[in-house]
Amino acid sequence: MLEHTIMKPEGILVLKPDAALSQEDFVGLTASVDAYLADHYSLHGVLIQSESFPGWESFAGFTAHMRFVRDHQEMIERLALVTDSAVAPVAEAVARHFVAAEIRRFPFAEHEKALSWLKSS
């Protein structure tokens, strides 16, 4: 499951995956983000907070995730990865090839520091 919230005044999308990501997760996420972007030029930031990477429920979940990234990556200014996952360095490196946003990784315990970084500039 993918919990998501948009901090509207700040323009920050907070994502908290806590189980394998499904196609349905991205249907709901896309609807929320597209509704926000109908009235705003971009998302100032995205904060992804997960102690470990949950993976995908199915190939459909993976493709829905990739489609979301493809369709929205140019509308995101900054991306904060907040995790202690061993795959975080790889995820960060891969993200740099697909996302135009400035990316920074934070330890899981530094959620507030990541949020401050997203709010700055």
N, C-alpha and C positions, 0 to 999 in steps of 0.2 A: 504494500500500500504506500501511496505517495501523498503525504499531507502537504498541502500548499496554502499559503496565505500571501496576500499582497498588502504590504504596508503602504497604503495609498498616499499619504502626504509625502513620504520619502521616495516612493517609486521603487521599492525593493521587494522582490519576490523571494519568499523564504520557502525552501523545499526541504522536507524531512522524510526521506524514504526509510521505512522501517521493516519492509518485507520485499520480496522479489517484485520488480516493477511489471505491471501488466499494461496491456493495450488500453484498458479502461482508465487507468491512471492518467494517461496522456490525453484522453478525450476530455476529461474534466479539467485538467490543467490548461489545455489549449483554449477551452471555452472561457475560463477565467482570465487568462492572459490576453486573449483577443478582445474581450470586453474592455479591459483596462486600456489596451493600446488603441482602441477606437477613439478615446479622448485624450491620449497622451502620445507624444512622439516616440518615447522609448521607456525602457526600464532602466533606472539609474544603476541598479545592481541586482544580482541574484546570489543568494546565500544558500548553498547546499550543505546541510548539516546531517551527518550520519557517522556513527562511530566506526562502522565498517560498510563496505559496499555490498548491497543486497543482491545484485545481479538482476536478471530478468526472468519473469515467469515463463516466457515462451519467445519464440522468434518474432511473433506478432508484437510483443511488448518491446523487443529490441528495435524493430523497424518503426514503431510508433515513436519511440524515444528519438531515433535518428531524424525522423521527419519533423518532430518538434524543434530540434536543434537547427536543422536546415532552414525552417520557415521563420525562426525567431532570432537567430544568432546576431544578425546585423542591428537589432533593436535593443541590444543589451550592452551597457557601457562597461560594467565591471562584474566579475564573477569571483566569489569567495568560496573555496572548498574547505569546509570545516570537518576534519576527519582525522582519525588515527589509523585508517586503513593502510595496509601494506601496499595496496595497488594505487594509492593516491599519487605518487610521483608519475606513474605511467598514465593515469587518467588526466593529470595536469598536462603532460606532454602531448597526449593525443588531442585534448581540448584545444591546445594552442594552434593546431592545424585546422580546426573546424570552426572556431569561434573568434570573432573579431575583437571581443571584449578583452580588457586588461584582466589577467587572472592572477590570483594569489591564494596560497594554501596556508591554512592555520591548523594548529592542533585542536582536537575536539573540545578541550577545556577552554579554548579561547574564543568562544562564540561572540562575546561582547566586543572583543578586539576586532573581529572580522566585521561585525555590524558597524562599528565606528569607522573602519576603513571604507566600507561601502557608502556611508553617509558623507564622508569627506570629499572635498574637491568640487 
